């Protein structure tokens, strides 16, 4: 019986994966670097430490990451100032449904605490979450299960009573490794046959999750 629903953030709740890609590409261009799609895909769902390792492996050990992050942040800030947080369709409706039906709702994101809280507040969805878990709270990044096991612990439940909503391959692998039920809502990386074997279902958008839960009898008690 599903009692707890655990949300990833970037790429699932907010359309920030595309924004992050655009920002990294713009920052790299200013530094005379070219970023490959494969590098950006490998960074999805992992924390800052692992992202730094990935970028250095692709762009060189002497890469000035602090400066590159500053350029990336300026690009991101300007976008958010002009457009606000790009919220995925169906997010608010799903969160409202879950709270009305007394599910425990947990955020479990690889994004750092300060940045994640800022986006949650800007989008006015922080109020829906009972617990918040950030990338800086665990030692190992996705695809290791640590971040979801911490979410389970904070919800005072068991993995088999939890449904994780994820968009990224690393996130799906992490949730599966944690022993949770998993539904993939693909964003920029499609579901592969490997990923489908790790999920209860793959749906097109958050708008489909409520009906999927009803069809699979994932009812909170």
MOWOSUL-V974681 format. One record per run of one state. SS is the DSSP state (alpha for helix, beta for strand, coil for the rest). FROM is the first residue (numbers start at 0). LEN is the number of residues. Records with the same first field share a line. If there is no record, write none. Layout:
SS: FROM-LEN ; FROM-LEN
This chain:
coil: 0-3 ; 7-2 ; 10-3 ; 14-1 ; 30-6 ; 42-5 ; 59-5 ; 83-3 ; 87-3 ; 100-3 ; 108-4 ; 123-2 ; 128-2 ; 133-1 ; 137-8 ; 154-4 ; 166-2 ; 177-3 ; 184-8 ; 196-4 ; 202-3 ; 215-6
beta: 3-4 ; 9-1 ; 13-1 ; 86-1 ; 103-5 ; 130-3 ; 161-5 ; 180-4 ; 200-2
alpha: 15-15 ; 36-6 ; 47-12 ; 64-19 ; 90-10 ; 112-11 ; 125-3 ; 134-3 ; 145-9 ; 158-3 ; 168-9 ; 192-4 ; 205-10
